[in-house]
Amino acid sequence: MPSCDHSSVVRARIALCALVATALPLTGGAAAAQPPACPNAVAPPPPVDTSEVPPPGVPAPPPVPVPETPVGGDRLADCGLITAPGAPLPPAEVTAASWVLADLDTGEVLAARDPHARHRPASTIKVLTALTALRELRLNDTIVATKEDANQEGSRVGLSPGVTYTVQQVLTGLLLQSGNDAAHALAMRMGGMEATVQKMNALAKELGALDTRAATPSGLDGPGMSTSAYDLAVIFRAAMREPAFAAIVATRNATLPGAPGGPPLEVWNDNQMLRHYPGGLGGKTGFTDDARHTYIAAAERNGRRLVAVLMRGENKPERLSAQTMRLLDHGFALGGAEPVGELVTTSPRPPAAEAQAQDNAAQPQASSLFGTVGGPLSLLAAAAVAVAAAVGVRQRRARLAAAARRNRPEDADHP
C-alpha cells in the first residue's frame, strides 16, 4: 500500500490514503476491484532501499489506478488461494506471495493466489522489453554497443563497446542471461530510456496488463514500478506468440560476437526449469532486494502448454525454480478442471463504456429517407449530408461576422 505520509506525496495519493484508511467504498474510475483488506491491491510492499526514490524535484508517481472490475474475471479479485470447486489444493511447497497458473493456449486460469497483487517484477519485465523490441525493430537491425551499455548495474551478458550486434543477438543476451547491458542497448536503439519505457507501458495497457508500470527496461527497481502475476502471464502469453521470442527462451546456450581480437562470447540460459523439467519451453527469472525472487516458466505435456508465474518468492522451503516445477505438475494433473478466470488479450473497456458501446450498437443515431447514420448510406444521402454541413459552416461564419461588427464575442461558437 502507498505510504500515508501526507507531507511527501501528491494530492492524489493523499486522497487515496484517506479512502483506504476509512475503508469507504470507491466508485468511478478507480473503484476497488480488490477490497482494501488485500495488502497489495494498490501498490507493492514498501521498498527496503532507496532505488525507488525519484530525482530531486520530481514527485513520486501515484499508484497505477485499480480497474473498476478485476481483469480476467470476478474471482481473480480475491486475495487468497483461488481454485476450482472440488479441485485439489496446490502443493504446500509453493510459498510465493502471489502466483498464477494458466493454459498458454486457451488463456484459462486454472488456479491462482492473489493474482492481481502488485509487486515489483525484477528481470521478468524483460519479457515486456523483448516484446516491445520485437514490435519496434527488425531482428537483423544492428546495434553498436557503447561503454554506457557495458557499464550497466547488475547482471550483464558482456556486450563489448564498439562491437556490432544484431537485435536478435542482443535479445538473446537479454533473455538467456538477463543482461542489463542488453536491455540498455535495446532501449537506446528504440529512442532512449524514457521513450522505451513509455512504449513498454503503452503495450502493457494495450494487452490488458493494467497492474503494470515499467520504470526501467531492465527490471532494476525505479519509482512507480509495478506489475502482477496475472499481468506477467498475459505479457508472456503474448510474447510466446512471437516465433523469435519462443525460440530464444527455449535456447539453452548461444554464442555472440566477442571483444575485438577475443573469442566468441558464450551465453547460457539461466532458467533452471528449461534444463531440469521435461517439456520445458522456457521462461524468465528475476531478483532484486525489493522485488525478491520472481519467476516465469512454461512447459508442454501431451499437447497441453501451461505457464506458471510466481512473484515475491523466497528460496524456501525450496528454490523458486523447484516451486514453479511443482506448480506446473499440479496444473497438468488438474486435467479439465473448471477455470477460475482467463488471460485477456486486449485491454478491457470499463463497464460504463461497454454499456454505452452496446447501447450505441443497438440504437441507430439517426435515420432518414436515405438510410441510417452509422450504417450504409447511399451516395445521394452522403451528398445531402455534405450540403447540410456546408450550409452550417456558412451560417456559423455569418454569425461570427455579425458578432465582430458588434465588437463582442459569440461565446457559443468558440471551439
NURO-792252 format. One record per residue (C-alpha): residue in three letters; x, y, z. Coordinates in steps of 0.001 Angstrom, whole numbers, plus 500000, padded with zeros to 6 digits. Layout:
ALA, X, Y, Z
...
***
This chain:
MET, 500000, 500000, 500000
PRO, 501215, 503562, 499458
SER, 502715, 505484, 502320
CYS, 500249, 507812, 504051
ASP, 502860, 510436, 504926
HIS, 500900, 513464, 503674
SER, 503962, 515683, 503582
SER, 505729, 513648, 500916
VAL, 503088, 512629, 498416
VAL, 500967, 514316, 495821
ARG, 497346, 515258, 496374
ALA, 496037, 512183, 494534
ARG, 497899, 509872, 496871
ILE, 496594, 511752, 499914
ALA, 493066, 511181, 498687
LEU, 493819, 507514, 498104
CYS, 495277, 507067, 501581
ALA, 492228, 508696, 503145
LEU, 489900, 506366, 501274
VAL, 491862, 503279, 502223
ALA, 492187, 504339, 505854
THR, 488440, 504818, 506228
ALA, 487600, 501748, 504130
LEU, 484970, 503696, 502196
PRO, 483670, 502057, 499014
LEU, 485069, 503614, 495842
THR, 483071, 504451, 492754
GLY, 484128, 505590, 489321
GLY, 487419, 505049, 487505
ALA, 489421, 503759, 490493
ALA, 486788, 501612, 492182
ALA, 488179, 498952, 494498
ALA, 488080, 495803, 492389
GLN, 490037, 494263, 495248
PRO, 488979, 495152, 498786
PRO, 491282, 497237, 500967
ALA, 491979, 494094, 503017
CYS, 494178, 492872, 500159
PRO, 497574, 494055, 501347
ASN, 498973, 494920, 497902
ALA, 495842, 495755, 495933
VAL, 497139, 499244, 495118
ALA, 500929, 499189, 495371
PRO, 503846, 496836, 496134
PRO, 505180, 496467, 499682
PRO, 507384, 499311, 500947
PRO, 510901, 499266, 499466
VAL, 513858, 498208, 501555
ASP, 516361, 500538, 499868
THR, 516472, 503888, 498052
SER, 516239, 502565, 494485
GLU, 512722, 503963, 494038
VAL, 513443, 507461, 495307
PRO, 512838, 509865, 492379
PRO, 515401, 512521, 491432
PRO, 515304, 515768, 493450
GLY, 512332, 517906, 492495
VAL, 510490, 515056, 490779
PRO, 507358, 513858, 492624
ALA, 506836, 510149, 493201
PRO, 504278, 508787, 490722
PRO, 500936, 507808, 492251
PRO, 499952, 504126, 492150
VAL, 498541, 502724, 488931
PRO, 494711, 503074, 489099
VAL, 492861, 499923, 490114
PRO, 490366, 498885, 487407
GLU, 486647, 499085, 488185
THR, 486286, 495329, 487713
PRO, 489025, 492698, 488029
VAL, 490634, 491958, 484692
GLY, 490173, 488298, 483793
GLY, 487089, 487584, 485899
ASP, 485470, 488384, 489237
ARG, 487143, 485537, 491131
LEU, 490556, 486966, 490357
ALA, 489844, 489856, 492736
ASP, 490323, 487506, 495694
CYS, 493412, 487939, 497840
GLY, 493965, 484348, 498853
LEU, 494020, 480966, 497170
ILE, 491700, 480629, 494161
THR, 490883, 477127, 492937
ALA, 488086, 475415, 491029
PRO, 485324, 473791, 493118
GLY, 486417, 470344, 494215
ALA, 489922, 470740, 492777
PRO, 492888, 469534, 494844
LEU, 494937, 472141, 496648
PRO, 498250, 473212, 495119
PRO, 501471, 471901, 496683
ALA, 502226, 473344, 500096
GLU, 505815, 473933, 498983
VAL, 504618, 476763, 496707
THR, 505092, 479660, 499109
ALA, 505364, 482669, 496775
ALA, 503160, 485554, 497910
SER, 501367, 485743, 494563
TRP, 501104, 483328, 491635
VAL, 499095, 482373, 488556
LEU, 498802, 479029, 486758
ALA, 497228, 479221, 483298
ASP, 496822, 477459, 479965
LEU, 499148, 479127, 477494
ASP, 496901, 478403, 474507
THR, 493321, 478849, 475744
GLY, 494171, 481525, 478306
GLU, 492198, 479711, 481018
VAL, 493446, 480495, 484530
LEU, 493485, 477157, 486372
ALA, 494410, 478392, 489850
ALA, 495940, 481439, 491496
ARG, 496914, 483135, 494703
ASP, 496316, 486886, 494974
PRO, 496802, 487212, 491191
HIS, 496332, 490990, 490933
ALA, 498521, 491846, 493927
ARG, 501007, 494470, 492845
HIS, 504638, 493543, 493164
ARG, 507904, 494513, 491533
PRO, 508830, 492414, 488500
ALA, 512649, 492479, 488694
SER, 514048, 490985, 485470
THR, 510785, 489329, 484452
ILE, 509880, 492758, 482999
LYS, 512445, 491937, 480309
VAL, 509694, 489866, 478664
LEU, 507838, 493139, 478053
THR, 511094, 494787, 476929
ALA, 511682, 491999, 474426
LEU, 508097, 492076, 473139
THR, 508333, 495851, 472671
ALA, 511611, 495470, 470774
LEU, 510136, 492772, 468529
ARG, 507348, 495166, 467582
GLU, 509637, 498167, 467117
LEU, 512722, 496671, 465475
ARG, 513719, 494040, 462942
LEU, 515780, 491054, 464044
ASN, 518570, 491868, 461588
ASP, 518795, 495531, 462610
THR, 522197, 496295, 464090
ILE, 523265, 497827, 467401
VAL, 526766, 499091, 468172
ALA, 527324, 498593, 471904
THR, 528527, 501595, 473878
LYS, 530518, 501983, 477062
GLU, 527309, 503123, 478788
ASP, 525637, 499845, 477768
ALA, 528560, 497794, 479071
ASN, 528671, 499617, 482423
GLN, 525071, 498989, 483443
GLU, 524428, 497986, 487040
GLY, 523551, 494400, 487907
SER, 523597, 491311, 485719
ARG, 525283, 491705, 482325
VAL, 525744, 489451, 479342
GLY, 529052, 491097, 478407
LEU, 528423, 493367, 475425
SER, 531705, 494956, 474287
PRO, 531837, 498687, 473434
GLY, 532293, 499266, 469715
VAL, 531186, 495768, 468700
THR, 528225, 495473, 466327
TYR, 525418, 493047, 467230
THR, 522094, 492227, 465610
VAL, 518875, 492865, 467508
GLN, 518395, 489096, 467647
GLN, 521782, 488661, 469327
VAL, 521054, 491389, 471868
LEU, 517647, 489837, 472602
THR, 519435, 486533, 473182
GLY, 521673, 488148, 475786
LEU, 518643, 489885, 477327
LEU, 516563, 486734, 477761
LEU, 519126, 483983, 478341
GLN, 521478, 485710, 480744
SER, 519251, 488598, 481836
GLY, 521708, 491201, 480606
ASN, 521008, 494701, 481840
ASP, 523577, 495854, 479283
ALA, 521405, 494251, 476585
ALA, 518289, 495973, 477964
HIS, 520039, 499342, 477846
ALA, 521321, 498763, 474309
LEU, 517842, 497860, 473067
ALA, 516315, 500864, 474827
MET, 518776, 503260, 473221
ARG, 518051, 501697, 469820
MET, 514316, 502300, 470404
GLY, 514741, 506014, 471107
GLY, 516221, 506188, 474593
MET, 515290, 505061, 478079
GLU, 512282, 507342, 478593
ALA, 510818, 506637, 475151
THR, 511269, 502883, 475586
VAL, 509601, 502831, 478999
GLN, 506672, 504783, 477525
LYS, 506389, 502257, 474692
MET, 506517, 499370, 477160
ASN, 503764, 500867, 479279
ALA, 501609, 501600, 476234
LEU, 501978, 497980, 475106
ALA, 501121, 496659, 478580
LYS, 497946, 498733, 478584
GLU, 497067, 497564, 475067
LEU, 497376, 493930, 476178
GLY, 495183, 494480, 479253
ALA, 498037, 494325, 481769
LEU, 496566, 497150, 483845
ASP, 498565, 496488, 487041
THR, 501791, 497170, 485186
ARG, 504020, 500220, 485096
ALA, 507600, 499751, 483946
ALA, 510138, 502206, 485314
THR, 513213, 500621, 483705
PRO, 513646, 498249, 480738
SER, 515974, 496022, 482773
GLY, 513782, 495412, 485814
LEU, 516038, 497355, 488176
ASP, 513666, 498949, 490670
GLY, 512559, 502502, 489949
PRO, 509855, 504979, 491013
GLY, 506373, 503564, 490486
MET, 507481, 500143, 489201
SER, 504591, 497703, 489459
THR, 503112, 494565, 487912
SER, 501239, 491430, 488992
ALA, 501435, 487683, 488446
TYR, 498330, 487979, 486281
ASP, 499866, 490693, 484111
LEU, 503119, 488800, 483631
ALA, 501124, 485760, 482481
VAL, 499264, 487962, 479977
ILE, 502501, 489524, 478703
PHE, 504365, 486193, 478491
ARG, 501483, 484590, 476599
ALA, 501567, 487420, 474054
ALA, 505356, 487126, 473754
MET, 505199, 483367, 473154
ARG, 503118, 484055, 470061
GLU, 506202, 485703, 468575
PRO, 508270, 482899, 466973
ALA, 511559, 484720, 467626
PHE, 510799, 485124, 471334
ALA, 509686, 481498, 471741
ALA, 512836, 480287, 470001
ILE, 515172, 482418, 472118
VAL, 513717, 481480, 475530
ALA, 513907, 477797, 474529
THR, 517627, 478117, 473703
ARG, 519992, 476530, 476225
ASN, 523159, 478250, 475058
ALA, 524340, 480516, 472248
THR, 527385, 482489, 471143
LEU, 527597, 486222, 470496
PRO, 530450, 488251, 468967
GLY, 533272, 488644, 471463
ALA, 535540, 491587, 472190
PRO, 537841, 492647, 469333
GLY, 540556, 490030, 468936
GLY, 538933, 487777, 471550
PRO, 536942, 484532, 471374
PRO, 533156, 484476, 470829
LEU, 531015, 485276, 473862
GLU, 529310, 482157, 475182
VAL, 525864, 482688, 476710
TRP, 523961, 480146, 478816
ASN, 520281, 480198, 479751
ASP, 519898, 480910, 483476
ASN, 516440, 479266, 483705
GLN, 516919, 476015, 485635
MET, 513468, 474779, 484645
LEU, 514489, 474614, 480981
ARG, 517264, 472152, 481825
HIS, 515547, 470099, 484505
TYR, 511846, 469941, 483645
PRO, 510654, 467576, 480884
GLY, 508804, 469537, 478241
GLY, 510163, 472891, 479414
LEU, 509537, 475699, 476911
GLY, 511437, 478474, 478652
GLY, 510636, 481493, 480762
LYS, 512336, 484271, 482701
THR, 513848, 484699, 486138
GLY, 514310, 487793, 488269
PHE, 515556, 489116, 491581
THR, 516119, 492435, 493343
ASP, 516212, 493234, 497042
ASP, 512833, 494987, 496779
ALA, 511137, 492519, 494412
ARG, 512586, 489370, 495961
HIS, 512509, 486333, 493668
THR, 510247, 486345, 490596
TYR, 509814, 483542, 488077
ILE, 508004, 482740, 484808
ALA, 508109, 479242, 483322
ALA, 506176, 477410, 480603
ALA, 506081, 473732, 479709
GLU, 504262, 471311, 477415
ARG, 502907, 467855, 478197
ASN, 500698, 465706, 475953
GLY, 499983, 468626, 473667
ARG, 498977, 470955, 476510
ARG, 501022, 474069, 477299
LEU, 500914, 475739, 480725
VAL, 502552, 478822, 482191
ALA, 503296, 479475, 485862
VAL, 504192, 482914, 487241
LEU, 505433, 483347, 490816
MET, 506075, 486717, 492480
ARG, 507693, 487826, 495698
GLY, 509019, 484368, 496424
GLU, 511785, 483097, 498648
ASN, 514026, 480097, 498152
LYS, 512357, 478229, 500996
PRO, 511298, 475591, 501752
GLU, 512943, 475045, 498339
ARG, 514246, 477143, 495454
LEU, 511677, 479094, 493490
SER, 512531, 477141, 490334
ALA, 511528, 473938, 492159
GLN, 508334, 475582, 493429
THR, 507497, 476549, 489841
MET, 508009, 472983, 488612
ARG, 505728, 471675, 491377
LEU, 503060, 474174, 490325
LEU, 503331, 473069, 486690
ASP, 502989, 469419, 487775
HIS, 499863, 470400, 489690
GLY, 498435, 472134, 486630
PHE, 498984, 469174, 484325
ALA, 497313, 466893, 486908
LEU, 494199, 469071, 487029
GLY, 493063, 467862, 483620
GLY, 489827, 469548, 482566
ALA, 489135, 471409, 485813
GLU, 486824, 474409, 485619
PRO, 488812, 477621, 485031
VAL, 488749, 480364, 487657
GLY, 489379, 483172, 485169
GLU, 491004, 483966, 481845
LEU, 494042, 485761, 480455
VAL, 492850, 488672, 478335
THR, 494479, 489635, 475042
THR, 493352, 493267, 474852
SER, 492621, 495999, 477353
PRO, 489037, 495613, 478596
ARG, 486720, 498599, 478457
PRO, 485282, 499956, 481724
PRO, 481718, 498739, 482389
ALA, 480219, 502180, 481683
ALA, 481997, 502436, 478337
GLU, 480995, 498875, 477441
ALA, 477349, 499578, 478236
GLN, 477443, 502772, 476175
ALA, 479025, 500944, 473232
GLN, 476333, 498258, 473349
ASP, 473694, 500985, 473548
ASN, 475131, 502746, 470508
ALA, 475254, 499491, 468554
ALA, 471641, 498663, 469397
GLN, 470164, 502100, 468702
PRO, 470854, 503950, 465415
GLN, 471976, 507544, 465865
ALA, 469537, 508972, 463314
SER, 467545, 507899, 460281
SER, 466328, 509490, 457091
LEU, 464755, 508630, 453774
PHE, 468198, 507535, 452625
GLY, 469134, 505158, 455416
THR, 470600, 505123, 458894
VAL, 473500, 507271, 460069
GLY, 476256, 504870, 461110
GLY, 475032, 502253, 458640
PRO, 475319, 502108, 454838
LEU, 474303, 505370, 453155
SER, 473519, 505910, 449505
LEU, 475578, 508368, 447502
LEU, 472571, 510690, 447457
ALA, 472343, 510640, 451227
ALA, 476048, 511326, 451573
ALA, 475682, 514310, 449233
ALA, 472775, 515629, 451291
VAL, 474827, 515402, 454468
ALA, 477693, 517268, 452808
VAL, 475373, 520065, 451623
ALA, 473878, 520433, 455095
ALA, 477330, 520640, 456614
ALA, 478367, 523329, 454140
VAL, 475247, 525374, 454917
GLY, 476010, 525056, 458627
VAL, 479553, 526350, 458088
ARG, 478304, 529359, 456115
GLN, 475714, 530155, 458802
ARG, 478377, 529942, 461529
ARG, 480686, 532300, 459602
ALA, 477818, 534771, 459146
ARG, 477120, 534784, 462898
LEU, 480802, 535318, 463688
ALA, 480995, 538214, 461233
ALA, 477913, 539828, 462745
ALA, 479324, 539417, 466235
ALA, 482600, 541013, 465181
ARG, 480743, 544003, 463780
ARG, 479012, 544382, 467155
ASN, 482507, 544167, 468804
ARG, 481569, 541349, 471158
PRO, 482431, 537625, 471091
GLU, 479897, 534935, 470330
ASP, 480914, 532532, 473089
ALA, 478671, 529697, 471976
ASP, 480715, 529325, 468822
HIS, 484155, 529208, 470438
PRO, 485891, 525878, 469750
***
